[in-house]
Amino acid sequence: MGDIDYQAIELEYKPAQGASHHGIVVVGGGPVGLSMALDLALHGQKVVVIDDDHRLSTGSRAICFAKRTLDIWDRLGAGERMVRKGISWNVGRVYFKDKEVWNFDLLPEPGHRRPAFINLQQYYCEGYLYEQAAAHPGIELRWRHKAVAAQERDGLVALTVETPDGSYAMTADWLIACDGARSPIRKMIGQESRGRSFRDRFLIADIKTQADYPHERWFWFDPPFHPNQSVLLHSQPDNVWRVDFQLGWDADPAEEIKPEKVAARIRALLGPEAEFELEWVSVYTFACERMEKFRHGRILFAGDAAHRVSPFGARGANSGVQDTDNLAWKLDLVVRGLAPESLLDSYASEREQAADENILHSSRATDFITPKSEISLLFRNTTLRLARDYEFARKLVNSGRLSLPSAYTGSSLNTADADDFSPALPLGAVAPDGPLRVAGNAAWWLGQLDGRFTVAVFCPTALPDPGLLHELAGLQGGPLRVKVVLVLGAGVAGPAPDGLASVQDHDAVLAGRYDARDGACYLIRPDQHIAARWRKPDKRRILGALQQAAGLPPQEAS
């Protein structure tokens, strides 16, 4: 059976029916909005998604999805399908003129379920998420429903929505705007994004060809086939290749997208005899900018609606999906009355920090790729020449620092370390993955972190004291749905006592990555970030850290 042509399918329009009030409304049915809806629904929330379009994206658009995003999509049930279809890659190569000056491996160690990146056309990504969302009973998808007015009023968000059958009014307890870089919702409430626009133009050409290049990221500075500019080459599924050509600010977009002009550039790269067909062509400029605040009362912003960056480093769609990972569990706790609304302020502060990191890296990459002065050009070219032979120069080469998840090291939800742990894994970082066995079967650690708070107790050589095990068993379940897992070394017998779950760290990979000796304990948030850890835990300290991670005042600890 062949692949569905997701660019061609028309999404079914249905008139609004039933109640006019909803708990959570998501505006925008792209990768970020659909990921948000899926995450909320998996926490048990009912979600309405409205989108003014009736098709998925056309053209490849975003193609590069990072390991962290794949880990999130694994939890949402879509990751495996993405990876099976996508092109996995870890290696990047950098060229200056006609010589390779450096190459790098983004996943140099074994023992991870997912590659550093996959390349996958956005229409596949959206199609898989759409099918996942459409099959979930907690999600209502409304295509060709366009939000034309939104305001917070009397503790609710009031919306006016236009459809082919006319307009209707609806209200929501919470509105999440995932409606893209031009975000109509942002404009409706009088907000804007601020930042820096770059005076340069780039041509994207997706071509279909039988080229046999390896699945790597190739970046050229000043190549002989496109002098004084840069070129980026990626592979995609279905024998599609993405080529980005830097054009310069003075290029005429209307002229540059003419097929004969694009074909001439492609042949200069691939050779005069190359056979290919153009699948999608676009000329773009870009900016690095964000909203000042991602939360405005009961309206929250995620993805490009909140922040956007230049495409170098694949930080756009990836950071948007990581927004959803941060927000969904917090909003779920607030809606269920288990956390104060102030918990949502931590979404804003944590993801504003992440946006600033992405903007900084993207801006630096853009300045290196497109130097705007003779001194900047001299610095760049000298760095590239030295990079062939000197390690210090390779660290300065910047063809786009590729997307990595942010560590929320300064988060108000963290409980400060009282014990020494390896600085390689800071408090607030994403929990590392690793291979393990569950009931004798091969599995992965992140697969055990299923959207609940997890207390992980490491037992490389021996189980903890029976009294502590009994205390840990008492932590399980409850309103916050806490899960306790013992991570057993290869020689430690299971199953765990008192009904506690256990996994086997058979090769001690997890013990190494978590700097864990017997008794080490980690509290991991529902979004898989580390909230607290101890060498010798007790129930009181774990409960206190759990309350803090849920945004609750200490006196509410039980």
Salt bridges, closest charged atoms under 4 A:
ASP3 OD2 - LYS85 NZ 2.41
GLU10 OE1 - ARG55 NH2 3.79
ASP39 OD1 - HIS43 ND1 3.45
ASP39 OD1 - ARG75 NH1 2.86
ASP53 OD1 - HIS54 ND1 3.62
ASP71 OD2 - LYS67 NZ 3.13
ASP74 OD2 - ARG113 NH1 3.57
ASP74 OD1 - ARG114 NH2 2.84
GLU80 OE1 - ARG113 NH2 3.70
GLU80 OE1 - ARG114 NH2 2.90
ASP98 OD1 - LYS99 NZ 3.65
GLU100 OE2 - ARG93 NH1 3.08
GLU109 OE2 - HIS112 NE2 2.92
GLU109 OE2 - ARG513 NH2 3.51
GLU131 OE1 - ARG81 NH1 2.56
GLU140 OE2 - ARG142 NE 2.74
ASP173 OD1 - HIS21 NE2 3.22
GLU192 OE2 - ARG194 NH2 2.93
ASP206 OD1 - ARG242 NE 2.68
GLU216 OE1 - ARG93 NE 2.62
ASP222 OD2 - LYS97 NZ 2.57
ASP238 OD1 - LYS85 NZ 2.77
GLU255 OE1 - LYS258 NZ 3.00
GLU256 OE2 - LYS261 NZ 3.43
GLU256 OE1 - ARG265 NH2 2.95
GLU289 OE2 - ARG308 NE 2.85
ASP323 OD2 - HIS307 NE2 2.61
ASP323 OD1 - ARG351 NE 2.59
ASP325 OD2 - ARG68 NH2 2.97
ASP325 OD1 - ARG75 NH2 2.57
ASP332 OD2 - ARG336 NH2 2.95
GLU341 OE1 - ARG295 NH2 3.42
GLU341 OE2 - ARG298 NH2 2.98
ASP345 OD1 - ARG295 NH1 2.90
GLU350 OE1 - LYS330 NZ 2.87
GLU350 OE2 - ARG525 NH1 2.93
ASP356 OD1 - ARG290 NE 2.71
ASP367 OD1 - ARG196 NH2 2.62
GLU391 OE1 - ARG394 NH1 3.28
ASP417 OD2 - ARG533 NH2 2.95
ASP450 OD2 - ARG452 NH2 2.85
ASP450 OD2 - LYS483 NZ 3.72
ASP507 OD2 - HIS506 NE2 3.44
ASP515 OD2 - ARG535 NH2 2.89
ASP527 OD2 - ARG525 NH2 2.76
ASP538 OD2 - ARG541 NE 3.59
